[in-house]
Amino acid sequence: MKKGIILAFSMFLTAWHPVSASIIDLGIDVENEHQSKNGARSVTPSVQVEAFNDVLSIDVNRYLGNVQVFVMATDGSSVITNTYYINGHDTISMDFTGYAEGLYQMTVTLGNGDVYIGSFRIE
């Protein structure tokens, strides 16, 4: 009976304390930029990435259309693929609470052909 109570209490404490990670070594670069040779010049979109503890924020500015975000662990254990619609400016927040430690590769693809690639580490 005592073992059951201790086990239940330890399970409660484990569930009560969320597993958190810290994202470090964050970086993203433009792989190729889509530039129209015809028509008027326009403002190019910008993509900036920030991390706070276990939340990754992708800020997309000056863009109207779909954005696909692809994140994969380098060991292949976790894969996230989501498509978001951006109407001028928006921030995409991704929570990595409970994800395994390690290196993750990220690709942000805009509907106009711009591709941003980067990586981050969860410790």
VEXPAFI-876290 format. One record per atom (N, C-alpha, C): x, y, z; residue number from 1. Coordinates in nm, 2 decimals, padded with zeros to 4 digits. Layout:
% residues N
+--------+--------+--------+-----+
:      X :      Y :      Z :   n :
+--------+--------+--------+-----+
:      X :      Y :      Z : NUM :
...
+--------+--------+--------+-----+
% end
This chain:
% residues 123
+--------+--------+--------+-----+
:      X :      Y :      Z :   n :
+--------+--------+--------+-----+
:  00.08 : -00.12 :  00.00 :   1 :
:  00.00 :  00.00 :  00.00 :   1 :
:  00.09 :  00.13 :  00.00 :   1 :
:  00.19 :  00.12 :  00.08 :   2 :
:  00.28 :  00.24 :  00.09 :   2 :
:  00.35 :  00.26 : -00.04 :   2 :
:  00.39 :  00.15 : -00.11 :   3 :
:  00.46 :  00.16 : -00.24 :   3 :
:  00.37 :  00.23 : -00.34 :   3 :
:  00.24 :  00.19 : -00.34 :   4 :
:  00.14 :  00.25 : -00.43 :   4 :
:  00.13 :  00.40 : -00.41 :   4 :
:  00.12 :  00.44 : -00.28 :   5 :
:  00.11 :  00.58 : -00.25 :   5 :
:  00.23 :  00.66 : -00.30 :   5 :
:  00.35 :  00.60 : -00.27 :   6 :
:  00.47 :  00.67 : -00.31 :   6 :
:  00.48 :  00.67 : -00.46 :   6 :
:  00.45 :  00.57 : -00.53 :   7 :
:  00.45 :  00.57 : -00.67 :   7 :
:  00.35 :  00.67 : -00.73 :   7 :
:  00.23 :  00.68 : -00.68 :   8 :
:  00.13 :  00.78 : -00.72 :   8 :
:  00.18 :  00.92 : -00.70 :   8 :
:  00.24 :  00.94 : -00.58 :   9 :
:  00.29 :  01.08 : -00.55 :   9 :
:  00.41 :  01.11 : -00.64 :   9 :
:  00.50 :  01.02 : -00.67 :  10 :
:  00.61 :  01.05 : -00.76 :  10 :
:  00.56 :  01.08 : -00.90 :  10 :
:  00.46 :  01.00 : -00.95 :  11 :
:  00.40 :  01.03 : -01.08 :  11 :
:  00.34 :  01.17 : -01.08 :  11 :
:  00.27 :  01.21 : -00.97 :  12 :
:  00.21 :  01.34 : -00.97 :  12 :
:  00.32 :  01.45 : -00.98 :  12 :
:  00.43 :  01.43 : -00.90 :  13 :
:  00.54 :  01.53 : -00.91 :  13 :
:  00.60 :  01.54 : -01.05 :  13 :
:  00.62 :  01.43 : -01.11 :  14 :
:  00.67 :  01.43 : -01.25 :  14 :
:  00.58 :  01.50 : -01.34 :  14 :
:  00.45 :  01.47 : -01.33 :  15 :
:  00.36 :  01.54 : -01.42 :  15 :
:  00.34 :  01.69 : -01.39 :  15 :
:  00.36 :  01.73 : -01.26 :  16 :
:  00.35 :  01.86 : -01.22 :  16 :
:  00.46 :  01.95 : -01.27 :  16 :
:  00.58 :  01.89 : -01.27 :  17 :
:  00.70 :  01.97 : -01.32 :  17 :
:  00.72 :  01.94 : -01.46 :  17 :
:  00.69 :  02.04 : -01.55 :  18 :
:  00.71 :  02.01 : -01.69 :  18 :
:  00.85 :  02.00 : -01.73 :  18 :
:  00.88 :  01.92 : -01.83 :  19 :
:  01.01 :  01.90 : -01.88 :  19 :
:  01.04 :  02.02 : -01.97 :  19 :
:  01.14 :  02.10 : -01.95 :  20 :
:  01.17 :  02.21 : -02.03 :  20 :
:  01.31 :  02.20 : -02.09 :  20 :
:  01.33 :  02.26 : -02.20 :  21 :
:  01.46 :  02.26 : -02.27 :  21 :
:  01.50 :  02.40 : -02.29 :  21 :
:  01.62 :  02.41 : -02.34 :  22 :
:  01.67 :  02.54 : -02.37 :  22 :
:  01.73 :  02.54 : -02.52 :  22 :
:  01.68 :  02.63 : -02.60 :  23 :
:  01.73 :  02.63 : -02.74 :  23 :
:  01.85 :  02.72 : -02.75 :  23 :
:  01.96 :  02.67 : -02.80 :  24 :
:  02.08 :  02.75 : -02.82 :  24 :
:  02.13 :  02.74 : -02.96 :  24 :
:  02.24 :  02.81 : -02.99 :  25 :
:  02.31 :  02.80 : -03.12 :  25 :
:  02.21 :  02.82 : -03.23 :  25 :
:  02.13 :  02.92 : -03.22 :  26 :
:  02.02 :  02.95 : -03.32 :  26 :
:  02.08 :  03.03 : -03.43 :  26 :
:  02.05 :  02.99 : -03.55 :  27 :
:  02.09 :  03.07 : -03.67 :  27 :
:  02.00 :  03.03 : -03.79 :  27 :
:  01.98 :  03.13 : -03.88 :  28 :
:  01.91 :  03.10 : -04.00 :  28 :
:  01.96 :  03.19 : -04.11 :  28 :
:  01.97 :  03.14 : -04.23 :  29 :
:  02.03 :  03.21 : -04.35 :  29 :
:  01.94 :  03.19 : -04.47 :  29 :
:  01.95 :  03.28 : -04.56 :  30 :
:  01.87 :  03.27 : -04.68 :  30 :
:  01.95 :  03.18 : -04.78 :  30 :
:  01.88 :  03.08 : -04.83 :  31 :
:  01.95 :  02.99 : -04.92 :  31 :
:  01.94 :  03.04 : -05.06 :  31 :
:  01.82 :  03.08 : -05.10 :  32 :
:  01.81 :  03.15 : -05.23 :  32 :
:  01.69 :  03.25 : -05.23 :  32 :
:  01.71 :  03.36 : -05.29 :  33 :
:  01.61 :  03.46 : -05.29 :  33 :
:  01.55 :  03.47 : -05.42 :  33 :
:  01.41 :  03.48 : -05.42 :  34 :
:  01.34 :  03.49 : -05.55 :  34 :
:  01.33 :  03.64 : -05.58 :  34 :
:  01.38 :  03.68 : -05.69 :  35 :
:  01.38 :  03.82 : -05.74 :  35 :
:  01.32 :  03.82 : -05.88 :  35 :
:  01.21 :  03.89 : -05.89 :  36 :
:  01.15 :  03.91 : -06.02 :  36 :
:  01.23 :  04.00 : -06.11 :  36 :
:  01.25 :  03.96 : -06.24 :  37 :
:  01.32 :  04.04 : -06.33 :  37 :
:  01.23 :  04.14 : -06.40 :  37 :
:  01.10 :  04.12 : -06.39 :  38 :
:  01.00 :  04.20 : -06.46 :  38 :
:  00.92 :  04.28 : -06.36 :  38 :
:  00.86 :  04.39 : -06.39 :  39 :
:  00.77 :  04.46 : -06.31 :  39 :
:  00.84 :  04.56 : -06.21 :  39 :
:  00.76 :  04.61 : -06.13 :  40 :
:  00.81 :  04.71 : -06.03 :  40 :
:  00.88 :  04.64 : -05.92 :  40 :
:  00.98 :  04.72 : -05.86 :  41 :
:  01.05 :  04.66 : -05.74 :  41 :
:  00.95 :  04.66 : -05.62 :  41 :
:  00.97 :  04.56 : -05.54 :  42 :
:  00.89 :  04.55 : -05.42 :  42 :
:  00.98 :  04.53 : -05.30 :  42 :
:  00.92 :  04.54 : -05.19 :  43 :
:  00.99 :  04.52 : -05.06 :  43 :
:  01.00 :  04.37 : -05.04 :  43 :
:  01.12 :  04.33 : -05.01 :  44 :
:  01.15 :  04.18 : -04.99 :  44 :
:  01.10 :  04.14 : -04.85 :  44 :
:  01.05 :  04.02 : -04.84 :  45 :
:  01.01 :  03.97 : -04.71 :  45 :
:  01.13 :  03.95 : -04.62 :  45 :
:  01.11 :  03.95 : -04.49 :  46 :
:  01.22 :  03.92 : -04.39 :  46 :
:  01.17 :  03.81 : -04.30 :  46 :
:  01.26 :  03.72 : -04.26 :  47 :
:  01.23 :  03.61 : -04.17 :  47 :
:  01.34 :  03.62 : -04.06 :  47 :
:  01.30 :  03.64 : -03.93 :  48 :
:  01.39 :  03.64 : -03.82 :  48 :
:  01.34 :  03.54 : -03.72 :  48 :
:  01.44 :  03.47 : -03.66 :  49 :
:  01.41 :  03.37 : -03.56 :  49 :
:  01.47 :  03.40 : -03.43 :  49 :
:  01.39 :  03.38 : -03.32 :  50 :
:  01.44 :  03.40 : -03.18 :  50 :
:  01.40 :  03.28 : -03.10 :  50 :
:  01.47 :  03.26 : -02.99 :  51 :
:  01.44 :  03.15 : -02.90 :  51 :
:  01.44 :  03.20 : -02.76 :  51 :
:  01.34 :  03.16 : -02.68 :  52 :
:  01.34 :  03.18 : -02.54 :  52 :
:  01.31 :  03.05 : -02.47 :  52 :
:  01.40 :  03.00 : -02.39 :  53 :
:  01.39 :  02.87 : -02.32 :  53 :
:  01.35 :  02.76 : -02.43 :  53 :
:  01.23 :  02.71 : -02.43 :  54 :
:  01.20 :  02.60 : -02.52 :  54 :
:  01.10 :  02.65 : -02.63 :  54 :
:  01.08 :  02.78 : -02.65 :  55 :
:  00.99 :  02.83 : -02.75 :  55 :
:  01.07 :  02.90 : -02.86 :  55 :
:  01.04 :  02.85 : -02.98 :  56 :
:  01.11 :  02.91 : -03.10 :  56 :
:  01.01 :  03.00 : -03.17 :  56 :
:  01.04 :  03.13 : -03.19 :  57 :
:  00.95 :  03.22 : -03.26 :  57 :
:  01.01 :  03.26 : -03.39 :  57 :
:  00.93 :  03.24 : -03.50 :  58 :
:  00.97 :  03.28 : -03.63 :  58 :
:  00.89 :  03.40 : -03.68 :  58 :
:  00.95 :  03.51 : -03.69 :  59 :
:  00.89 :  03.64 : -03.73 :  59 :
:  00.90 :  03.66 : -03.88 :  59 :
:  00.78 :  03.66 : -03.95 :  60 :
:  00.78 :  03.68 : -04.09 :  60 :
:  00.71 :  03.82 : -04.12 :  60 :
:  00.79 :  03.90 : -04.19 :  61 :
:  00.74 :  04.04 : -04.21 :  61 :
:  00.74 :  04.07 : -04.36 :  61 :
:  00.65 :  04.16 : -04.40 :  62 :
:  00.64 :  04.20 : -04.54 :  62 :
:  00.62 :  04.09 : -04.63 :  62 :
:  00.52 :  04.00 : -04.60 :  63 :
:  00.49 :  03.89 : -04.69 :  63 :
:  00.34 :  03.86 : -04.68 :  63 :
:  00.28 :  03.82 : -04.79 :  64 :
:  00.14 :  03.78 : -04.80 :  64 :
:  00.14 :  03.64 : -04.87 :  64 :
:  00.10 :  03.54 : -04.80 :  65 :
:  00.09 :  03.41 : -04.86 :  65 :
:  00.13 :  03.30 : -04.76 :  65 :
:  00.14 :  03.18 : -04.81 :  66 :
:  00.17 :  03.06 : -04.73 :  66 :
:  00.32 :  03.05 : -04.70 :  66 :
:  00.34 :  03.00 : -04.58 :  67 :
:  00.48 :  02.97 : -04.53 :  67 :
:  00.48 :  02.83 : -04.48 :  67 :
:  00.57 :  02.75 : -04.52 :  68 :
:  00.59 :  02.61 : -04.47 :  68 :
:  00.71 :  02.61 : -04.38 :  68 :
:  00.69 :  02.55 : -04.26 :  69 :
:  00.80 :  02.53 : -04.17 :  69 :
:  00.82 :  02.39 : -04.15 :  69 :
:  00.95 :  02.34 : -04.17 :  70 :
:  00.99 :  02.20 : -04.16 :  70 :
:  01.10 :  02.20 : -04.06 :  70 :
:  01.08 :  02.12 : -03.95 :  71 :
:  01.19 :  02.10 : -03.85 :  71 :
:  01.21 :  01.95 : -03.83 :  71 :
:  01.34 :  01.91 : -03.84 :  72 :
:  01.38 :  01.77 : -03.82 :  72 :
:  01.50 :  01.76 : -03.73 :  72 :
:  01.49 :  01.66 : -03.64 :  73 :
:  01.61 :  01.63 : -03.56 :  73 :
:  01.71 :  01.56 : -03.65 :  73 :
:  01.84 :  01.59 : -03.63 :  74 :
:  01.94 :  01.53 : -03.72 :  74 :
:  01.95 :  01.38 : -03.70 :  74 :
:  01.90 :  01.32 : -03.59 :  75 :
:  01.90 :  01.18 : -03.58 :  75 :
:  01.77 :  01.12 : -03.64 :  75 :
:  01.68 :  01.21 : -03.69 :  76 :
:  01.56 :  01.16 : -03.76 :  76 :
:  01.45 :  01.13 : -03.67 :  76 :
:  01.46 :  01.15 : -03.54 :  77 :
:  01.36 :  01.11 : -03.44 :  77 :
:  01.24 :  01.20 : -03.44 :  77 :
:  01.25 :  01.32 : -03.47 :  78 :
:  01.13 :  01.41 : -03.46 :  78 :
:  01.12 :  01.49 : -03.59 :  78 :
:  01.00 :  01.50 : -03.64 :  79 :
:  00.98 :  01.58 : -03.76 :  79 :
:  00.85 :  01.66 : -03.74 :  79 :
:  00.86 :  01.79 : -03.77 :  80 :
:  00.74 :  01.88 : -03.76 :  80 :
:  00.73 :  01.95 : -03.90 :  80 :
:  00.61 :  01.94 : -03.95 :  81 :
:  00.58 :  02.02 : -04.08 :  81 :
:  00.45 :  02.09 : -04.06 :  81 :
:  00.45 :  02.22 : -04.07 :  82 :
:  00.32 :  02.29 : -04.07 :  82 :
:  00.32 :  02.40 : -04.17 :  82 :
:  00.20 :  02.44 : -04.22 :  83 :
:  00.19 :  02.55 : -04.31 :  83 :
:  00.11 :  02.66 : -04.25 :  83 :
:  00.15 :  02.78 : -04.26 :  84 :
:  00.09 :  02.89 : -04.20 :  84 :
:  00.06 :  03.00 : -04.31 :  84 :
: -00.05 :  03.07 : -04.29 :  85 :
: -00.08 :  03.18 : -04.38 :  85 :
: -00.04 :  03.31 : -04.31 :  85 :
:  00.04 :  03.39 : -04.38 :  86 :
:  00.09 :  03.52 : -04.33 :  86 :
:  00.02 :  03.63 : -04.41 :  86 :
: -00.03 :  03.73 : -04.34 :  87 :
: -00.10 :  03.84 : -04.40 :  87 :
: -00.02 :  03.97 : -04.36 :  87 :
:  00.09 :  03.99 : -04.42 :  88 :
:  00.17 :  04.11 : -04.40 :  88 :
:  00.28 :  04.09 : -04.29 :  88 :
:  00.23 :  04.05 : -04.17 :  89 :
:  00.33 :  04.03 : -04.06 :  89 :
:  00.27 :  03.93 : -03.96 :  89 :
:  00.34 :  03.84 : -03.92 :  90 :
:  00.30 :  03.74 : -03.82 :  90 :
:  00.41 :  03.67 : -03.75 :  90 :
:  00.39 :  03.62 : -03.63 :  91 :
:  00.49 :  03.55 : -03.56 :  91 :
:  00.44 :  03.41 : -03.54 :  91 :
:  00.52 :  03.31 : -03.58 :  92 :
:  00.49 :  03.17 : -03.56 :  92 :
:  00.57 :  03.12 : -03.44 :  92 :
:  00.49 :  03.07 : -03.34 :  93 :
:  00.56 :  03.02 : -03.22 :  93 :
:  00.55 :  02.87 : -03.21 :  93 :
:  00.66 :  02.80 : -03.19 :  94 :
:  00.67 :  02.66 : -03.18 :  94 :
:  00.73 :  02.62 : -03.04 :  94 :
:  00.66 :  02.54 : -02.97 :  95 :
:  00.70 :  02.49 : -02.84 :  95 :
:  00.77 :  02.36 : -02.84 :  95 :
:  00.89 :  02.35 : -02.80 :  96 :
:  00.97 :  02.23 : -02.80 :  96 :
:  00.98 :  02.17 : -02.66 :  96 :
:  00.89 :  02.19 : -02.58 :  97 :
:  00.89 :  02.13 : -02.44 :  97 :
:  00.88 :  01.98 : -02.46 :  97 :
:  00.97 :  01.91 : -02.39 :  98 :
:  00.97 :  01.76 : -02.40 :  98 :
:  01.04 :  01.70 : -02.51 :  98 :
:  01.09 :  01.78 : -02.61 :  99 :
:  01.17 :  01.72 : -02.72 :  99 :
:  01.30 :  01.68 : -02.67 :  99 :
:  01.36 :  01.58 : -02.74 : 100 :
:  01.49 :  01.53 : -02.70 : 100 :
:  01.60 :  01.63 : -02.73 : 100 :
:  01.70 :  01.62 : -02.65 : 101 :
:  01.82 :  01.71 : -02.67 : 101 :
:  01.89 :  01.67 : -02.80 : 101 :
:  01.95 :  01.77 : -02.86 : 102 :
:  02.02 :  01.74 : -02.98 : 102 :
:  02.01 :  01.86 : -03.08 : 102 :
:  02.06 :  01.83 : -03.20 : 103 :
:  02.06 :  01.93 : -03.31 : 103 :
:  01.94 :  01.91 : -03.40 : 103 :
:  01.88 :  02.02 : -03.43 : 104 :
:  01.76 :  02.02 : -03.52 : 104 :
:  01.79 :  02.11 : -03.64 : 104 :
:  01.74 :  02.07 : -03.76 : 105 :
:  01.76 :  02.15 : -03.88 : 105 :
:  01.62 :  02.21 : -03.91 : 105 :
:  01.62 :  02.33 : -03.96 : 106 :
:  01.49 :  02.40 : -03.98 : 106 :
:  01.49 :  02.46 : -04.12 : 106 :
:  01.38 :  02.45 : -04.19 : 107 :
:  01.36 :  02.51 : -04.32 : 107 :
:  01.23 :  02.59 : -04.32 : 107 :
:  01.24 :  02.72 : -04.36 : 108 :
:  01.12 :  02.80 : -04.37 : 108 :
:  01.11 :  02.84 : -04.52 : 108 :
:  01.00 :  02.79 : -04.59 : 109 :
:  00.99 :  02.81 : -04.73 : 109 :
:  00.87 :  02.90 : -04.75 : 109 :
:  00.89 :  03.02 : -04.82 : 110 :
:  00.78 :  03.11 : -04.85 : 110 :
:  00.72 :  03.07 : -04.99 : 110 :
:  00.60 :  03.10 : -05.01 : 111 :
:  00.53 :  03.06 : -05.13 : 111 :
:  00.59 :  03.13 : -05.25 : 111 :
:  00.67 :  03.24 : -05.24 : 112 :
:  00.73 :  03.31 : -05.35 : 112 :
:  00.86 :  03.24 : -05.39 : 112 :
:  00.91 :  03.14 : -05.32 : 113 :
:  01.03 :  03.07 : -05.36 : 113 :
:  01.15 :  03.09 : -05.27 : 113 :
:  01.14 :  03.19 : -05.18 : 114 :
:  01.24 :  03.22 : -05.08 : 114 :
:  01.25 :  03.10 : -04.98 : 114 :
:  01.38 :  03.06 : -04.96 : 115 :
:  01.40 :  02.95 : -04.87 : 115 :
:  01.50 :  02.99 : -04.76 : 115 :
:  01.47 :  02.98 : -04.64 : 116 :
:  01.55 :  03.01 : -04.52 : 116 :
:  01.58 :  02.88 : -04.45 : 116 :
:  01.71 :  02.86 : -04.43 : 117 :
:  01.75 :  02.73 : -04.36 : 117 :
:  01.83 :  02.77 : -04.24 : 117 :
:  01.82 :  02.69 : -04.14 : 118 :
:  01.90 :  02.71 : -04.01 : 118 :
:  01.90 :  02.59 : -03.93 : 118 :
:  01.96 :  02.61 : -03.81 : 119 :
:  01.96 :  02.50 : -03.72 : 119 :
:  01.96 :  02.56 : -03.57 : 119 :
:  01.93 :  02.47 : -03.48 : 120 :
:  01.94 :  02.51 : -03.34 : 120 :
:  01.96 :  02.38 : -03.26 : 120 :
:  02.00 :  02.40 : -03.14 : 121 :
:  02.03 :  02.29 : -03.05 : 121 :
:  01.94 :  02.30 : -02.93 : 121 :
:  01.89 :  02.18 : -02.88 : 122 :
:  01.81 :  02.18 : -02.76 : 122 :
:  01.90 :  02.11 : -02.65 : 122 :
:  01.92 :  02.18 : -02.54 : 123 :
:  02.00 :  02.12 : -02.43 : 123 :
:  01.92 :  02.12 : -02.31 : 123 :
+--------+--------+--------+-----+
% end
